[in-house]
Amino acid sequence: NAERVTGRFERPDQPLAPWGHGDEFDVEALPAVLRKLAERARASPLALGPLRDVTINRRRDGYFRLDPHLDPAKDGPNVCIVGLLSDTVLTLSPVGPPDSTTCDQEAVSMNSWDAADVDVLATIGTLVHLSGKARMELHHGIRLGVSRRQLSEAGVDVDGDVLYDW
């Protein structure tokens, strides 16, 4: 259901993006539109340091879920997330793997992973900057959408789509 493109090695069968990762990252190898976005972020007053990774997570169809995780420390002290084609709700959570991946995902879609979670609305073009404790201690993820059935069972009357993403 999801497509992931990154220059970071994650598994043996994965094709690596031509722009690389970490110390070998080459901003010139990014597609022009991503290079322009990277330049805009670098021109901001945020002290971001050198760009070390660009990862694209794209939903093809149906539900999309991104389990809460911390990006590798090798990516540097800053993580920036930009919504490209749709608005989304990014959840920051103290809960990470394996607890975040082995729990009841349908319950998580309605209630989140933990009562301390923070939801961030990332509209198209919004840059979410994680640094300090938000980058190093809070896992970031996207909860599974909710179904019409789940909403109905919770007493919410909805029309239209069967799927409601966060």
One Martini backbone bead per residue (centre of mass of N, CA, C, O) as a GRO file, in nm:
protein
  166
    1ASN     BB    1   0.051   0.065  -0.014
    2ALA     BB    2   0.350   0.163   0.012
    3GLU     BB    3   0.605   0.399  -0.070
    4ARG     BB    4   0.972   0.391  -0.053
    5VAL     BB    5   1.224   0.655  -0.059
    6THR     BB    6   1.583   0.602  -0.014
    7GLY     BB    7   1.939   0.635   0.076
    8ARG     BB    8   1.888   0.436   0.305
    9PHE     BB    9   1.981   0.156   0.444
   10GLU     BB   10   1.740  -0.127   0.528
   11ARG     BB   11   1.754  -0.349   0.288
   12PRO     BB   12   1.859  -0.572   0.044
   13ASP     BB   13   1.591  -0.521  -0.167
   14GLN     BB   14   1.666  -0.216  -0.184
   15PRO     BB   15   1.644   0.061  -0.356
   16LEU     BB   16   1.853   0.329  -0.400
   17ALA     BB   17   1.882   0.644  -0.389
   18PRO     BB   18   2.095   0.869  -0.561
   19TRP     BB   19   2.150   1.073  -0.303
   20GLY     BB   20   2.172   0.923  -0.050
   21HIS     BB   21   2.357   0.932   0.278
   22GLY     BB   22   2.477   1.137   0.489
   23ASP     BB   23   2.800   1.195   0.400
   24GLU     BB   24   2.691   1.103   0.090
   25PHE     BB   25   2.513   1.330   0.038
   26ASP     BB   26   2.340   1.458  -0.275
   27VAL     BB   27   2.163   1.731  -0.366
   28GLU     BB   28   2.204   1.713  -0.686
   29ALA     BB   29   2.035   1.425  -0.703
   30LEU     BB   30   1.787   1.561  -0.676
   31PRO     BB   31   1.506   1.648  -0.760
   32ALA     BB   32   1.420   1.962  -0.831
   33VAL     BB   33   1.179   1.991  -0.629
   34LEU     BB   34   1.346   1.888  -0.380
   35ARG     BB   35   1.577   2.089  -0.396
   36LYS     BB   36   1.401   2.340  -0.353
   37LEU     BB   37   1.294   2.256  -0.077
   38ALA     BB   38   1.572   2.235   0.060
   39GLU     BB   39   1.651   2.533   0.011
   40ARG     BB   40   1.419   2.658   0.173
   41ALA     BB   41   1.494   2.530   0.443
   42ARG     BB   42   1.789   2.645   0.455
   43ALA     BB   43   1.677   2.957   0.442
   44SER     BB   44   1.592   2.939   0.707
   45PRO     BB   45   1.628   3.029   1.053
   46LEU     BB   46   1.701   2.751   1.094
   47ALA     BB   47   1.934   2.527   1.253
   48LEU     BB   48   1.993   2.246   1.051
   49GLY     BB   49   2.218   2.189   0.886
   50PRO     BB   50   2.305   1.936   0.712
   51LEU     BB   51   2.200   1.742   0.466
   52ARG     BB   52   2.129   1.365   0.509
   53ASP     BB   53   1.814   1.329   0.415
   54VAL     BB   54   1.570   1.166   0.188
   55THR     BB   55   1.229   1.071   0.245
   56ILE     BB   56   0.968   0.881   0.084
   57ASN     BB   57   0.616   0.865   0.164
   58ARG     BB   58   0.371   0.671  -0.022
   59ARG     BB   59   0.043   0.651  -0.108
   60ARG     BB   60  -0.156   0.459  -0.319
   61ASP     BB   61  -0.385   0.314  -0.130
   62GLY     BB   62  -0.578   0.341   0.112
   63TYR     BB   63  -0.434   0.285   0.383
   64PHE     BB   64  -0.222   0.466   0.620
   65ARG     BB   65   0.089   0.370   0.790
   66LEU     BB   66   0.318   0.494   1.051
   67ASP     BB   67   0.526   0.389   1.258
   68PRO     BB   68   0.667   0.462   1.533
   69HIS     BB   69   0.980   0.653   1.522
   70LEU     BB   70   1.327   0.680   1.502
   71ASP     BB   71   1.562   0.831   1.363
   72PRO     BB   72   1.866   0.811   1.294
   73ALA     BB   73   2.131   0.969   1.437
   74LYS     BB   74   2.287   1.003   1.158
   75ASP     BB   75   2.075   1.231   1.056
   76GLY     BB   76   2.075   1.410   1.302
   77PRO     BB   77   1.925   1.677   1.504
   78ASN     BB   78   1.725   1.689   1.251
   79VAL     BB   79   1.371   1.682   1.159
   80CYS     BB   80   1.196   1.701   0.846
   81ILE     BB   81   0.847   1.745   0.758
   82VAL     BB   82   0.663   1.710   0.442
   83GLY     BB   83   0.371   1.783   0.288
   84LEU     BB   84   0.279   1.719  -0.051
   85LEU     BB   85  -0.036   1.580  -0.132
   86SER     BB   86  -0.131   1.591   0.179
   87ASP     BB   87  -0.286   1.589   0.450
   88THR     BB   88  -0.176   1.533   0.798
   89VAL     BB   89  -0.130   1.333   1.095
   90LEU     BB   90   0.110   1.372   1.330
   91THR     BB   91   0.255   1.155   1.575
   92LEU     BB   92   0.370   1.201   1.903
   93SER     BB   93   0.556   0.943   2.089
   94PRO     BB   94   0.675   0.740   2.353
   95VAL     BB   95   0.594   0.514   2.161
   96GLY     BB   96   0.759   0.224   2.040
   97PRO     BB   97   0.935  -0.011   1.945
   98PRO     BB   98   0.729  -0.283   1.970
   99ASP     BB   99   0.458  -0.164   2.085
  100SER     BB  100   0.350  -0.007   1.823
  101THR     BB  101   0.328  -0.292   1.642
  102THR     BB  102   0.160  -0.498   1.860
  103CYS     BB  103  -0.091  -0.353   1.865
  104ASP     BB  104  -0.412  -0.236   1.832
  105GLN     BB  105  -0.473  -0.054   1.550
  106GLU     BB  106  -0.774   0.016   1.582
  107ALA     BB  107  -0.746   0.149   1.860
  108VAL     BB  108  -0.533   0.357   1.776
  109SER     BB  109  -0.707   0.510   1.566
  110MET     BB  110  -0.895   0.625   1.807
  111ASN     BB  111  -0.659   0.671   2.070
  112SER     BB  112  -0.384   0.593   2.028
  113TRP     BB  113  -0.092   0.495   2.198
  114ASP     BB  114  -0.103   0.751   2.401
  115ALA     BB  115  -0.198   0.998   2.624
  116ALA     BB  116   0.078   1.174   2.548
  117ASP     BB  117   0.010   1.238   2.278
  118VAL     BB  118   0.087   1.432   1.975
  119ASP     BB  119  -0.086   1.622   1.743
  120VAL     BB  120  -0.001   1.711   1.394
  121LEU     BB  121  -0.090   1.937   1.157
  122ALA     BB  122  -0.004   1.863   0.811
  123THR     BB  123  -0.006   2.055   0.565
  124ILE     BB  124   0.042   2.141   0.270
  125GLY     BB  125   0.384   2.252   0.291
  126THR     BB  126   0.448   2.178   0.569
  127LEU     BB  127   0.695   2.222   0.822
  128VAL     BB  128   0.827   1.979   1.039
  129HIS     BB  129   1.025   2.037   1.333
  130LEU     BB  130   1.267   1.822   1.481
  131SER     BB  131   1.407   1.862   1.811
  132GLY     BB  132   1.557   1.734   2.050
  133LYS     BB  133   1.326   1.561   2.217
  134ALA     BB  134   1.141   1.530   1.966
  135ARG     BB  135   1.371   1.371   1.808
  136MET     BB  136   1.504   1.168   2.044
  137GLU     BB  137   1.216   1.065   2.211
  138LEU     BB  138   0.996   1.107   1.996
  139HIS     BB  139   0.787   0.940   1.815
  140HIS     BB  140   0.698   0.911   1.468
  141GLY     BB  141   0.358   0.905   1.321
  142ILE     BB  142   0.078   0.730   1.152
  143ARG     BB  143  -0.232   0.667   1.183
  144LEU     BB  144  -0.475   0.478   1.127
  145GLY     BB  145  -0.751   0.487   0.994
  146VAL     BB  146  -1.101   0.517   0.993
  147SER     BB  147  -1.403   0.366   0.995
  148ARG     BB  148  -1.733   0.373   0.967
  149ARG     BB  149  -1.780   0.155   1.179
  150GLN     BB  150  -1.620   0.285   1.410
  151LEU     BB  151  -1.786   0.545   1.420
  152SER     BB  152  -2.061   0.415   1.469
  153GLU     BB  153  -1.975   0.271   1.740
  154ALA     BB  154  -1.912   0.579   1.858
  155GLY     BB  155  -2.170   0.764   1.749
  156VAL     BB  156  -2.092   0.839   1.448
  157ASP     BB  157  -2.235   1.013   1.180
  158VAL     BB  158  -2.173   0.908   0.840
  159ASP     BB  159  -2.084   0.992   0.514
  160GLY     BB  160  -1.957   0.812   0.252
  161ASP     BB  161  -1.680   0.716   0.314
  162VAL     BB  162  -1.501   0.437   0.451
  163LEU     BB  163  -1.254   0.637   0.477
  164TYR     BB  164  -1.058   0.797   0.754
  165ASP     BB  165  -0.813   0.995   0.771
  166TRP     BB  166  -0.565   1.184   0.949
   0.00000   0.00000   0.00000
